[in-house]
Amino acid sequence: MQIRSAIRLILAVTVLVNLVPSGPILAQPAPAPAPARGRGSPGPQVVSPEVSADRRVTFRILAPKAQEVRLSGSDIPGNGQGAEMAQGTNGVWEATLGPIGPGAYRYNFNVDGVSVIDPRNPATSESNNNVWSLVNVTGADFLDTKDVPHGAVSAVTYYSKALRRFRRMHVYTPPGYESGKGRFPVFYLLHGAGDCDEAWSSVGRAGFILDNMIAEKKAKPMVVVMPAGHTSPFRTGGTRPAVDEFSQDLLHDIMPLVERNYRVYTDRKNRAMAGLSMGGGQTLNIGIPHLESFGYLGVFSSGVFGITGGNRGGATNAPAGPSFEEQHAAKLDDAKLKKGLKLFWFATGKDDFLVETSRATVAMFKKHGFDVVYKETEGGHNWINWREYLHEFAPQLFQ
């Protein structure tokens, strides 16, 4: 047994000796780290947009290979034609505008002829055919985000039987609606040409405007329905179709859906409608023929299209056949219906290209005995005015 154990020990030592290299033992270099996949050089850190205390706004985009970059955003004061951006040594293009008045502003970059949103800014605002980046300049008490109770804005998908396809609208419910108690008046708020149902709640800041006024008890709590006014891709020029698809959608799908699914009153005195530009025209095209259904009508930067014989671009945008006044003569001269219209409110900027349309429309309604409130403000056809109009119109509702 001792001989066998000794033999096993000798064999084990022999195996270990053969495993050890005859030369000196060298440390092996650590493997190089694998290159990161999907990420190039981090490049310079870009902050955009940057709003300073004096309300100057700096816009930046990293585009080292670009030949020309411009800032687009016609609602930004002084930027109607866009602004050239300057390139720095690190490939960052930059432009500073302002001071800019408080408000929300849409903008995009045009990089060598290609329109792009700001890749450093997650805030966006939708139009009918595109998306904008959005910058908010604080300083206006009525539309800033404040420490008050806030309502909710929901994107609501529904099937339109009138149009035979799915559609979307946005709905604001006031603070406290989620408690499940009480009923509320309803306000249908329409956007303008080229925009979509999301516009009033993003660049229009409708939810914050209502939150602030309700908190200050300047406005009644209300449900605000913001539908999609376009039923097809936006186009300019030509005559309007004989059948108003949006009217069919609003009257036969949207309003019944809202009254089924939301705790809203359904009588005339608790129903309002207003719109800007195209939405103002839609307000008249729906509100006057169905005057028995609406106690409040608001028209922002708009009127009866074609009433002056033409508008921007030379197109009348009026349906063929009888004029608006001729089509709705019975409603225009119904004294009983006029008594139930508690507010008929118009506002347009003095520099607005539709100011003559507004003036002619107001004159036509006054000729038929309507009690019309009309005001002309400074400025033109832009969101700066439309937010102000909402702020002035909404407190007059449902009082």
C-alpha positions in Angstrom: 0.0 0.0 0.0 2.9 2.4 0.8 4.6 1.6 -2.5 1.3 2.3 -4.4 0.8 5.6 -2.6 4.4 6.7 -3.4 3.9 5.9 -7.1 0.7 8.0 -7.2 2.5 11.0 -5.6 5.4 10.8 -8.1 2.9 10.7 -11.0 1.0 13.8 -9.7 4.2 15.8 -9.3 5.2 14.9 -12.8 1.9 16.1 -14.3 2.1 19.5 -12.5 5.7 20.0 -13.6 4.7 19.4 -17.3 1.8 22.1 -17.0 4.2 24.9 -15.9 5.8 26.8 -18.9 9.5 26.6 -19.2 9.9 30.4 -19.7 9.0 33.3 -17.4 5.3 33.8 -16.8 4.0 37.0 -18.6 0.8 38.9 -17.6 -1.8 38.8 -20.4 -3.2 42.2 -21.5 -6.9 42.9 -20.6 -9.2 42.6 -23.6 -10.1 46.0 -25.1 -13.7 47.1 -24.3 -16.1 46.4 -27.1 -17.1 49.6 -28.9 -20.5 51.0 -28.0 -23.0 50.1 -30.6 -25.5 52.6 -32.1 -23.7 55.6 -30.5 -21.1 57.9 -32.1 -19.2 60.7 -30.6 -21.3 62.5 -28.0 -20.4 65.9 -29.5 -21.1 69.2 -27.8 -23.9 69.4 -25.3 -26.8 71.4 -26.8 -29.5 73.2 -24.9 -32.5 74.3 -26.9 -34.6 76.3 -26.5 -33.1 78.4 -23.7 -35.3 81.2 -22.3 -33.5 83.9 -20.3 -34.8 86.0 -17.5 -35.3 88.9 -19.9 -37.4 86.7 -22.2 -34.8 86.4 -24.9 -35.0 82.9 -26.4 -32.0 81.1 -27.9 -32.6 78.3 -30.3 -29.8 75.8 -31.1 -29.3 72.7 -33.3 -26.3 70.5 -33.9 -25.8 70.2 -37.7 -22.1 70.3 -38.4 -22.5 69.3 -42.1 -25.3 71.7 -42.9 -24.8 74.6 -45.3 -27.7 76.8 -44.2 -30.1 76.6 -41.2 -33.1 78.9 -40.6 -35.5 79.2 -37.7 -39.2 79.1 -38.8 -42.1 80.2 -36.6 -44.4 82.9 -37.9 -46.2 83.5 -34.6 -43.0 84.5 -32.9 -43.0 88.3 -33.0 -40.5 89.7 -35.6 -39.9 86.2 -37.1 -42.6 86.2 -39.8 -40.1 85.4 -42.6 -37.9 83.2 -40.4 -34.4 84.0 -39.0 -31.0 83.0 -40.2 -29.0 80.9 -37.7 -25.2 81.3 -37.3 -22.9 78.4 -37.1 -20.3 78.1 -34.3 -17.0 76.4 -34.5 -18.4 73.2 -32.9 -21.1 72.6 -35.5 -23.9 74.1 -33.4 -26.2 76.6 -35.2 -27.7 79.3 -33.0 -30.2 82.2 -33.2 -31.5 84.5 -30.4 -34.8 86.3 -30.6 -36.5 88.7 -28.3 -37.4 89.9 -25.9 -40.5 87.9 -26.7 -43.9 88.5 -25.1 -45.3 85.8 -22.8 -47.0 82.9 -24.5 -46.5 79.6 -26.3 -44.8 79.6 -29.7 -44.3 77.0 -32.4 -41.1 76.8 -34.3 -39.1 74.4 -36.5 -35.7 74.4 -38.1 -35.1 74.4 -41.8 -31.8 72.5 -42.4 -30.7 72.8 -46.0 -34.3 72.9 -47.2 -35.6 70.2 -44.9 -38.0 71.1 -42.1 -37.2 69.4 -38.8 -38.3 69.7 -35.2 -35.9 70.6 -32.4 -34.2 67.3 -31.4 -33.4 68.7 -27.9 -37.0 69.8 -27.1 -39.6 67.2 -26.2 -42.4 69.7 -26.2 -44.4 69.6 -29.5 -47.7 70.9 -31.0 -49.6 69.2 -33.7 -51.1 70.7 -36.9 -53.2 68.9 -39.5 -50.2 67.8 -41.6 -47.1 68.3 -39.5 -45.7 68.7 -36.0 -44.0 71.8 -34.5 -41.6 72.2 -31.6 -43.1 74.4 -28.8 -41.5 76.9 -26.5 -43.4 78.5 -23.6 -42.3 82.0 -22.4 -43.7 82.6 -19.0 -44.9 85.9 -17.6 -48.6 86.1 -18.4 -50.7 85.4 -15.4 -53.7 84.1 -17.2 -51.9 81.4 -19.2 -48.9 80.4 -17.0 -48.8 77.1 -15.2 -49.7 78.0 -11.6 -50.2 76.3 -8.3 -54.0 75.9 -8.6 -56.2 72.8 -9.0 -55.9 71.5 -12.6 -58.3 69.8 -14.9 -57.5 67.1 -17.4 -57.2 67.1 -21.2 -57.9 63.8 -22.8 -57.3 62.6 -26.4 -60.6 60.8 -27.2 -60.8 58.4 -30.2 -64.3 57.8 -31.6 -65.9 56.3 -34.7 -67.8 58.8 -36.8 -70.8 57.3 -38.5 -71.2 60.4 -40.5 -67.7 60.1 -42.0 -67.4 56.3 -41.7 -64.0 56.4 -40.1 -62.2 56.8 -36.7 -61.6 60.3 -35.6 -60.0 62.1 -32.6 -61.0 65.0 -30.4 -59.5 66.5 -27.2 -61.7 67.1 -24.1 -61.0 69.2 -21.1 -62.7 68.3 -17.9 -62.5 70.9 -15.0 -60.8 70.3 -11.6 -63.1 68.1 -9.5 -64.8 66.4 -12.4 -63.1 63.2 -11.4 -65.1 63.1 -8.2 -68.1 61.9 -10.2 -70.4 64.6 -8.8 -72.5 67.2 -10.6 -73.2 68.2 -14.1 -71.4 70.9 -16.2 -72.1 73.2 -19.1 -70.3 72.3 -22.3 -68.2 74.5 -24.6 -67.3 73.4 -28.2 -64.0 75.1 -29.1 -62.9 74.9 -32.7 -59.4 75.4 -34.2 -58.4 77.2 -37.5 -57.3 76.1 -40.9 -54.2 73.9 -41.0 -54.5 73.0 -37.4 -56.0 70.0 -35.6 -57.9 69.0 -32.4 -54.7 69.1 -30.3 -53.8 72.8 -31.1 -56.0 74.5 -28.6 -54.6 72.5 -25.7 -50.9 72.8 -26.7 -50.1 76.2 -28.4 -53.5 77.6 -27.3 -52.9 76.6 -23.7 -56.7 76.3 -23.3 -56.5 74.0 -20.3 -54.2 76.3 -18.3 -56.3 79.3 -19.2 -59.5 77.6 -17.9 -57.7 76.2 -14.8 -56.5 79.7 -13.8 -59.9 81.4 -14.4 -61.8 78.7 -12.6 -59.4 78.9 -9.6 -60.0 82.7 -9.5 -63.8 82.2 -9.9 -63.7 84.3 -13.0 -65.2 81.4 -15.1 -67.7 78.6 -14.4 -66.3 75.1 -14.4 -67.1 73.6 -17.8 -66.3 70.7 -20.1 -64.5 72.0 -23.2 -64.7 69.8 -26.4 -62.0 70.5 -29.0 -62.8 68.5 -32.2 -60.9 68.0 -35.4 -62.3 70.6 -37.8 -60.6 69.1 -40.9 -62.2 66.1 -42.5 -59.6 65.7 -45.2 -56.0 67.1 -45.9 -56.0 70.9 -45.7 -56.1 72.7 -49.0 -56.4 76.4 -50.0 -58.5 77.9 -52.8 -61.5 76.6 -54.6 -65.1 76.4 -53.4 -66.2 74.6 -50.3 -68.1 71.3 -50.8 -71.8 71.4 -50.9 -72.1 69.0 -47.9 -70.3 70.2 -44.8 -68.8 67.0 -43.5 -67.6 68.6 -40.2 -71.1 69.8 -39.4 -72.4 66.3 -39.9 -69.7 64.9 -37.6 -70.3 67.5 -34.9 -74.1 67.3 -34.8 -74.6 63.6 -35.4 -71.5 62.0 -33.7 -69.6 64.4 -31.4 -72.4 66.1 -29.6 -74.4 62.8 -28.9 -71.2 61.1 -27.8 -70.4 63.9 -25.4 -73.9 64.0 -23.9 -73.8 60.2 -23.4 -70.4 59.9 -21.9 -69.8 63.1 -20.0 -71.8 64.7 -17.2 -73.0 67.7 -19.1 -76.2 69.6 -19.4 -78.0 69.3 -22.7 -80.1 72.4 -22.9 -79.4 75.5 -24.9 -78.4 77.8 -22.0 -75.6 75.4 -21.0 -74.1 75.0 -24.5 -71.6 77.3 -26.2 -69.5 77.2 -29.3 -66.6 79.4 -30.6 -63.8 79.1 -33.0 -60.9 80.9 -34.6 -60.5 81.6 -38.3 -61.9 78.5 -40.1 -63.4 77.5 -36.8 -65.1 80.8 -36.5 -66.7 80.2 -39.9 -67.8 76.7 -38.8 -69.3 78.3 -35.7 -71.5 80.4 -37.8 -72.3 77.6 -40.3 -73.4 75.3 -37.5 -74.6 77.8 -34.9 -77.0 79.9 -37.0 -78.8 77.0 -38.7 -79.1 75.4 -35.2 -79.6 78.5 -33.2 -82.1 76.8 -30.9 -79.2 74.6 -29.7 -76.6 77.2 -28.6 -76.9 80.0 -26.0 -73.4 81.4 -26.7 -71.5 81.9 -30.0 -67.9 83.3 -30.3 -66.1 84.2 -33.6 -62.4 84.9 -33.4 -60.6 86.4 -36.4 -63.3 85.3 -38.8 -66.8 85.8 -40.2 -68.9 84.6 -43.2 -66.2 83.7 -45.8 -66.9 85.3 -49.1 -69.1 88.0 -47.7 -66.8 90.7 -49.1 -66.4 89.0 -52.5 -63.1 87.3 -51.8 -60.3 86.9 -49.3 -56.6 86.1 -49.2 -55.6 84.2 -52.3 -58.6 85.4 -54.3 -60.8 82.4 -53.5 -64.2 83.0 -52.0 -64.3 79.8 -50.0 -68.1 80.2 -50.2 -70.4 77.3 -51.4 -71.9 77.7 -54.8 -75.5 78.9 -54.8 -77.4 81.3 -52.4 -75.4 83.4 -50.0 -75.2 82.7 -46.3 -77.8 85.5 -45.7 -80.1 84.0 -48.2 -79.8 80.4 -47.0 -80.5 81.3 -43.4 -83.0 84.1 -43.8 -85.6 82.4 -41.6 -83.3 82.0 -38.7 -81.8 85.4 -39.1 -85.2 87.0 -38.7 -86.6 84.7 -36.0 -87.0 87.1 -33.0 -87.7 84.3 -30.5 -84.5 82.5 -31.3 -82.5 85.6 -30.9 -83.8 86.1 -27.3 -82.2 82.8 -26.3 -78.8 83.8 -27.6 -77.2 85.2 -24.5 -73.9 86.2 -26.1 -72.8 86.7 -29.7 -69.2 87.8 -29.5 -66.7 88.8 -32.3 -63.0 89.8 -32.0 -60.4 90.4 -34.7 -57.0 92.1 -34.9 -56.7 95.4 -36.8 -53.9 93.9 -38.8 -55.8 90.6 -39.5 -56.3 89.9 -43.2 -59.9 88.9 -42.3 -60.8 92.1 -40.5 -63.0 93.3 -43.4 -64.7 89.9 -43.4 -65.4 90.3 -39.7 -66.7 93.9 -40.1 -69.0 92.9 -42.9 -70.3 89.9 -41.0 -71.0 91.9 -37.9 -72.9 94.5 -40.0 -75.0 91.8 -41.6 -76.0 90.3 -38.3 -76.8 93.8 -36.8 -79.0 94.5 -39.9 -81.0 91.4 -38.9 -81.4 92.6 -35.3 -78.8 90.6 -33.5 -77.2 92.0 -30.4 -73.5 91.6 -31.5 -70.5 92.4 -29.4 -67.5 93.3 -31.6 -64.1 94.4 -30.7 -61.0 95.1 -32.7 -57.7 94.5 -31.0 -54.1 95.2 -31.9 -52.2 92.5 -33.8 -53.0 90.1 -36.6 -54.1 86.5 -37.3 -52.1 84.6 -34.6 -52.2 82.7 -31.4 -51.2 85.7 -29.4 -54.6 87.2 -30.1 -56.6 83.9 -29.9 -55.4 83.0 -26.4 -56.4 86.5 -25.3 -59.9 86.1 -27.0 -60.5 82.8 -25.2 -59.4 84.5 -21.9 -62.0 87.3 -22.5 -64.8 85.1 -23.9 -64.9 82.2 -21.5 -65.7 84.2 -18.3 -68.9 85.4 -20.0 -70.2 81.9 -20.5 -73.0 80.3 -18.4 -73.3 83.2 -16.0 
